[in-house]
Amino acid sequence: MAGTKAPGEKKLTAAQRAKAESDARKVIARNKRARHDYHIDEVFEAGLALSGTEVKALRMGRASLVEGWIEIDNRGEAWLHNVHIPEYSQGSWTNHGPRRKRKLLLHKDQIVKLGTKSREKGHTIVPLELYFIKGRAKVEIALARGKQEWDKRQTLREKQDLREAQRAMSLRQHR
């Protein structure tokens, strides 16, 4: 029956529903290229220090992580470079630069770990995803090793084989 609820199920008020929606993870941008070009070793979540117009532009769902990279400077700070957040359309002279470097908010031990690992040969730090959690902008970053061309082909071949196997199993089930 429509309109009846199961025993023990609570009916949420509008305020509770709004809070649950605001606490949910809202993805703004993904860097699919990073997972294709790199072996992901370790993943971290970092906060972003943003200006007001950057936050408003992100809330409109506009950003690109494709050419982004992370640098740990000699003062022990992590910086996000070359991530494109377009100018806010209703902004004025206070608008931000679309590709300016942005400070990442990480714990000191995480910065030290990322800094030492990224200095090793073949390792880099790349952004994977940009999202909001509880109204705060976060970026998922990864310590990664570059893939060789044959690694990329092997990964694509494995995905294609898996897709074909799933297609064959679904056709078998529908007979």
N, C-alpha and C positions, 0 to 999 in steps of 0.2 A: 504494500500500500504506500502511496505517496504521502509524504508529510509525517509519517510515524518514525520514531527513532528507536534504535536498539536499546535494550536495558543497559544502564550504566554509561550510555553515551551522553556527553554534555553538549548543550547547545551553546555555541560561542556568540558572544555579543559582538557588535560591530567594532568596538575598540580592541577586543581580543584578536579578532581577525586581522585588523590593521597592524597590530603589533607583530603577529606571526608573519605577515607578509614582509614587514620591514626587517625582521630578523633573518629572513631567508637570503640565500646567496643569489645575487642578481649579476650574471655574467655580462660584461660590456664588450670585451674583446678576447679572442683566443689567438695564440700564435701556433697554428698548425704546422707551419714551416719548421719550427724548432724541433718538434717531435720527429720530423722527417730527416732533418739534417744532423741531429745529435742523439747520442745515447744518454739518457737521463740517469744520473747517478743518485742525486739527492734533491728533494724538493723542500723549499722554505716558503713561509707566508710572511710578507712584509707590508707594513703600512706605507702610505705615500704622503709626503708633505706637499699639498696642492694649494693654489690660490682659489679664490671664490669662483672666478669665471671658468677655471678648469673643472671644478666640481659640477657646475651647471652644464658644461658641454658633455661631461661624462654621463650625467643623468639623462641626457638626450640620446645616449647610446652610441656615441661617435668616438672611436679611437682605433689606432692601429699599432700593434706590437711587432710587426713583421721585421723591421730593421733594428729593433731595440737591443740594447746590451747593457750590462751592469759593470761598473768600475768601482773598485775599492781603492780609495786614495791613501796617501801616506799619513793622513791625520786619523785614519780609522773610521771613515764615513763611507757609506755605500751610496752610489749615484746611479740613477736610471737615465741612460742616454738614448737619444734618437727615437723616442716613442712619440707618435703623432697624436696629439689631442687638438682638434681644430679649434679655431677661435669661436667663442660664444657669439651667436648671431645678434643677440640683443645687448651685447657688451659695448662699452664706450672706450674711452682712452685707457681704461684700466685693464683691457684685454691682455691675455698672456701670449707669449711666443709659442707657436704650435709645437716646435721640436726642442724646447729648452730642456736642460738637464734638471731632474727632479730628485730630491733627497729621499732615500729609502729609510724607513724606521725599523731597525732590527736591534736585537740584543747584542751586546758587545761580544759575547762568546760566539754568536753566529757570524758576526762580521770577521772575527779572527779566523774561524774555520773556513769561511768562504775565501778569504784573502790568501791563506796558505795553500789551499787546494787549487785555486785559480792560477797560482804562479807555476804549478807543475805543467810540464809539457803536454799540450793537447787538451787542456781543460779550459773551460770558459763558463761564464754565468749568463744565462739568458732568461728573459721573461716569458712565462708560459700563458698566463691568464690575468686579466684585469677585471675586478668585480667589486661589488658593494656587499658588506655584511654589517648589519645593524647600523646602516647609514654611513659607514666608514669605507673609504676607498682602500682596497687591498690589491696587492699584486703577488701572484704566485711565481717565484723564481726558482731556477734549477741550476745545480752544478752539473755541467754536461761535458761529454767528450765528443769531439767531431767524428762523424761517420765517414768512411771511405766510400767511393762511388759504388763499389761492389756490395757494401753493407746496405746501401739504399735500395739497390736492385733486389737483394735478398729479402729485405723487409717487404717490398711491394709484392714479390712473388709469394711470400708466406700469406699476406693478406688476401691475395687473389685465390690461392688454394683453399683457404678457410672459407671464403665467400662461396666458392664452387661446392665445397662439401656441405655447407649449410643449405644451399639451393637444392642439392640432390636429396638431402634428408627431408626437406619440406615437401618436395615433389613426391617422395616415397610415402610420406604420411597422408597426402591428399588423395592417394589412389584407393 
